[in-house]
Amino acid sequence: MRYKSLTQTAAGHCLAALALMITANFAFSAEQTYEEWSAETRTSLNFRVNADVVNALLPAGWQVPEVAESPGRVNLGLTFMDRHVVLNAHGEAIGSGTSRYMVMSVQARNQASGQSSVMIINGVSPEGTGSYEVYQPATEASASRSVSGHGTETGLVEETWQMTAISGDSIRLHLHYEPAPPTRRQATLVIRSAKNTDYTRTYKIDQATDALGTPGAPNSRLHRYEFTAEGPLFSKIFDGTEQLQSVTSTPWYHREIYIP
């Protein structure tokens, strides 16, 4: 069998039932404003890349600490998101109710205060610069995924992501892998914007993740890995010296977003 992302029509059929369920489960805080809920599938890559290129994208006073065993290198996260259903605080679809985009994030540190924070520094989105005001508007933001299996087999997954910005920056990822039972995790994260460091959003997450390993590594379940990045910014970040640290599949990811 072949499974594809929820279409706008299919998502629409789910909205009424989801709205009732979601509204019943939310616990609102007097200090926070509930903004959004979404159900997603994600794929994440972690790289070690040139520190100078990444730190040039951060606001004054912030820096990504270098990796101790890799001087001149910092950790950079790339997350590809297929948002199947996106609802506002009233359980209504935001826009079409679905979206696909890619986000770049780092663990940054304020050199004066010592504060550490997950910071969104760039990305590609069909919705423009986004809430963090750092995404590059997309000319293409596509995701395709197929799952095959028989009976109780774990099966195989094949997926392709293509993100292209109006700037000429583009990233393509193609994976073919054998999934394993994922690990469920619940967490609360505060995410900060590199454009406006006073702007934060709080994520309450329920997710299941599957660490796939890296190409050629022992016990890796990646049968195929293809990654290309080009353009005025992305070719500097991914200049051929980047080091892939991990590939993670998140077959389901549920997120509540609160401000701040």
NORZI-V149418 format. One record per pair of residues at least 4 apart in sequence whose C-alpha atoms are under 8 Angstrom apart, sorted by the first residue. I is the first residue (numbers start at 1). J is the second residue. Records with the same first field share a line. If there is no record, write none. Layout:
I->J ; J
//
This chain:
1->147 ; 148 ; 149
2->146 ; 147 ; 148
3->145 ; 146 ; 147
4->144 ; 145 ; 146
5->82 ; 84 ; 144 ; 145
6->10 ; 11 ; 84 ; 85
7->11 ; 84 ; 98
8->12 ; 96 ; 97 ; 98
9->13
10->14
11->15 ; 84 ; 85 ; 97 ; 98
12->16 ; 93 ; 97
14->18
15->19 ; 85 ; 87 ; 91 ; 92 ; 93
16->20 ; 91
17->21
18->22 ; 91
19->23 ; 87 ; 90 ; 91 ; 92
20->24 ; 91
21->25
22->26 ; 37 ; 91
23->89 ; 90 ; 91
28->32 ; 33 ; 34
29->33
32->258 ; 259 ; 260
33->258 ; 259 ; 260
34->89 ; 256 ; 257 ; 258 ; 259
35->88 ; 89 ; 256 ; 257 ; 258 ; 259
36->86 ; 87 ; 88 ; 89 ; 255 ; 256 ; 257 ; 258
37->86 ; 87 ; 88 ; 89 ; 254 ; 255 ; 256 ; 257
38->83 ; 84 ; 85 ; 86 ; 87 ; 254 ; 255 ; 256
39->83 ; 84 ; 85 ; 86 ; 252 ; 253 ; 254 ; 255
40->81 ; 82 ; 83 ; 84 ; 85 ; 251 ; 252 ; 253 ; 254
41->81 ; 82 ; 83 ; 84 ; 250 ; 251 ; 252 ; 253
42->79 ; 80 ; 81 ; 82 ; 249 ; 250 ; 251 ; 252 ; 253
43->79 ; 80 ; 81 ; 247 ; 248 ; 249 ; 250
44->77 ; 78 ; 79 ; 80 ; 247 ; 248 ; 249 ; 250
45->77 ; 78 ; 79 ; 244 ; 245 ; 246 ; 247 ; 248
46->75 ; 76 ; 77 ; 78 ; 244 ; 245 ; 246 ; 247
47->75 ; 76 ; 77 ; 242 ; 243 ; 244 ; 245 ; 246
48->73 ; 74 ; 75 ; 76 ; 242 ; 243 ; 244 ; 245
49->54 ; 73 ; 74 ; 75 ; 76 ; 237 ; 238 ; 241 ; 242 ; 243
50->54 ; 72 ; 73 ; 74 ; 237 ; 242
51->55 ; 64 ; 66 ; 72 ; 73 ; 74
52->56 ; 72
53->57 ; 236 ; 237
54->58 ; 64 ; 74 ; 237
55->62 ; 63 ; 64
57->121 ; 194
58->62 ; 63 ; 121 ; 194
59->194 ; 195 ; 197
61->110 ; 111 ; 112
62->108 ; 109 ; 110 ; 111
63->108 ; 109 ; 110 ; 111
64->74 ; 75 ; 106 ; 107 ; 108 ; 109
65->74 ; 108 ; 109
66->70 ; 71 ; 72 ; 73 ; 74 ; 75
67->71 ; 72 ; 73 ; 74 ; 75
70->74
75->106 ; 107
76->104 ; 105 ; 106
77->103 ; 104 ; 105 ; 106
78->102 ; 103 ; 104 ; 105
79->102 ; 103 ; 104
80->100 ; 101 ; 102 ; 103 ; 161
81->100 ; 101 ; 102
82->98 ; 99 ; 100 ; 101 ; 143
83->98 ; 99 ; 100
84->97 ; 98 ; 99
85->93 ; 97 ; 98
86->93 ; 94 ; 97 ; 98
87->91 ; 92 ; 93 ; 94 ; 97
88->92 ; 93 ; 94
93->97
94->98
99->126
100->125 ; 126 ; 141 ; 142 ; 143
101->123 ; 124 ; 125 ; 126 ; 141 ; 142 ; 163
102->123 ; 124 ; 125 ; 163
103->120 ; 121 ; 122 ; 123 ; 124 ; 135
104->120 ; 121 ; 122 ; 123
105->118 ; 119 ; 120 ; 121 ; 122
106->118 ; 119 ; 120 ; 121
107->116 ; 117 ; 118 ; 119
108->116 ; 117 ; 118 ; 119
109->114 ; 115 ; 116 ; 117
110->114 ; 115 ; 116
111->115
117->190 ; 191 ; 192
118->190 ; 191 ; 192
119->191 ; 192 ; 193 ; 194
120->132 ; 134 ; 191 ; 192 ; 193 ; 194
121->134 ; 135 ; 193 ; 194 ; 195
122->134 ; 135 ; 136
123->134 ; 135 ; 136
124->135 ; 136 ; 137 ; 138 ; 141 ; 163 ; 164 ; 165
125->129 ; 130 ; 135 ; 136 ; 137 ; 138 ; 141 ; 165
126->137 ; 138 ; 139 ; 140 ; 141
127->137 ; 138
128->135 ; 136 ; 137 ; 138
129->133 ; 134 ; 135 ; 136 ; 137
130->134 ; 135
132->192 ; 193 ; 194 ; 195 ; 196 ; 199
133->193 ; 195
134->193 ; 194 ; 195
136->165 ; 166 ; 167
137->165 ; 166
138->163 ; 164 ; 165 ; 166
139->163 ; 164 ; 165 ; 166
140->162 ; 163 ; 164 ; 165
141->161 ; 162 ; 163 ; 164
142->161 ; 162 ; 163
143->159 ; 160 ; 161 ; 162
144->159 ; 160 ; 161
145->157 ; 158 ; 159 ; 160
146->157 ; 158 ; 159
147->155 ; 156 ; 157 ; 158
148->155 ; 156 ; 157
149->153 ; 154 ; 155 ; 156
150->155
154->178 ; 179 ; 180
155->178 ; 179
156->176 ; 177 ; 178 ; 179
157->175 ; 176 ; 177 ; 178 ; 179
158->174 ; 175 ; 176 ; 177
159->174 ; 175 ; 176
160->172 ; 173 ; 174 ; 175
161->171 ; 172 ; 173 ; 174
162->170 ; 171 ; 172 ; 173
163->170 ; 171 ; 172
164->168 ; 169 ; 170 ; 171
165->169 ; 170
167->231 ; 232
168->230 ; 231 ; 232
169->229 ; 230 ; 231 ; 232 ; 233 ; 234 ; 235
170->229 ; 230 ; 231 ; 234
171->227 ; 228 ; 229 ; 230 ; 234
172->226 ; 227 ; 228 ; 229
173->225 ; 226 ; 227 ; 228
174->224 ; 225 ; 226 ; 227
175->222 ; 223 ; 224 ; 225 ; 226
176->222 ; 223 ; 224 ; 225
177->212 ; 221 ; 222 ; 223 ; 224
178->221 ; 222 ; 223
179->210 ; 212 ; 221
180->210
181->210
182->208 ; 209 ; 210 ; 211 ; 250
183->208 ; 209 ; 210
184->206 ; 207 ; 208 ; 209
185->205 ; 206 ; 207 ; 208 ; 209
186->204 ; 205 ; 206 ; 207
187->203 ; 204 ; 205 ; 206
188->202 ; 203 ; 204 ; 205
189->202 ; 203 ; 204 ; 205
190->200 ; 201 ; 202 ; 203
191->200 ; 201 ; 202 ; 203
192->196 ; 197 ; 198 ; 199 ; 200 ; 201
193->197 ; 198 ; 199 ; 200
199->260
200->259 ; 260
201->257 ; 258 ; 259 ; 260
202->257 ; 258 ; 259 ; 260
203->255 ; 256 ; 257 ; 258
204->255 ; 256 ; 257
205->253 ; 254 ; 255 ; 256
206->253 ; 254 ; 255
207->250 ; 252 ; 253 ; 254
208->250 ; 251 ; 252 ; 253
209->248 ; 249 ; 250 ; 251 ; 252
210->248 ; 249 ; 250 ; 251
211->246 ; 247 ; 248 ; 249
212->220 ; 221 ; 222 ; 246 ; 247 ; 248 ; 249
213->217 ; 219 ; 220 ; 221 ; 222 ; 246 ; 247 ; 248
214->220 ; 222 ; 244 ; 245 ; 246 ; 247
215->220 ; 222 ; 223 ; 224 ; 225
216->220
229->234 ; 235 ; 238
230->234 ; 235 ; 238
231->235
232->236
233->237
234->238
235->239
237->242
238->242
//
